[in-house]
Amino acid sequence: MSDRATGEDLGVLRSKRNATRYQIIVEVADRQPAVSQQEIADAIGVTAQAVSEYLRDLVEQGYVEKHGRGRYEVTKEGVDWLITQTDELRELIQHVSEEIVGQVDIDTAVATTDIAEGETVSLTMHDGVLRAMAGDAGGATAVAVTDAAEGTDVGVTNFEGVVDYELGDVTVVSLPRVRDGGSRAVAPERVRELAADHDLLAVAGTEALAAARTADREPDIRFGTRAAVREAATKGLDVLLLAVTTELSALTDELREGNIGYEVVDAAN
């Protein structure tokens, strides 16, 4: 951590008193000129007497001006101090989020062998699920943060390398609205044939659900279809998507945004 993010350089984090002064100036700036000390006390979790004492001190320091009973205003000096402290807080937050939290990011995988906490594991993607195996033989590795028996979930962190897998493909069958034929416009045997070549079957629209069931296929995805199909393809699964024409544009836009390959095929009777 840099010097500005440690010890006495933490600004408002230097002491509870500094943190309270910061909070009070923010509250005054938000409420000025009519300032209720009790409202500030309730907002920041201190007593009204404490707020009164802090305000008196801030007035003496020139950070706040008092214009009469219950009327306060933050001065230019107070605003400058507030900006300085806020900038330091922003730097600290950025440091924590990028350099600390990022280093301890934990994901979840399914253990394909027994794994002990602290053990190096190899990562693979199969059937849309991240999998971990004891040892470092793979191109992507991590460190287990929990014990796990084979077949159970395991927490992993400290990732190195890249999990090697291909994005899934999406095959789209477009159906007309019910007044133009709906599910009756699609050949059930064609739906069955296509479904057999894909990992998942998704539907968007009642006509699409009816077409799947007419083909004796129950869809894997019925709700939140756009996000679900994109997520499944991102995890390497091939998806057959039956979609009503009114849903088609939004669905394909979602796939393009995710760089997911798709094709629209004809399954008409």
Secondary structure, DSSP 4 states (H G I P E B T S, - for coil): --GGGSGGGGGGGS-HHHHHHHHHHHHHHHHTTB--HHHHHHHHTS-HHHHHHHHHHHHHHTSEEEEETTEEEE-HHHHHHHHHHHHHHHHHHHHIIIIIGGGG--EEEEESS-B-TT-EEEEEEETTEEEEEESS-SSSEEEESS-B-TTSEEEEEEEES----PPP-EEEEEE--GGGTGGGGB-HHHHHHHHHTSSEEEEESHHHHHHHHHTT---SB-SSHHHHHHHHHHTT--EEEEEEHHHHHHHHHHHHHTT--EEEE--B-
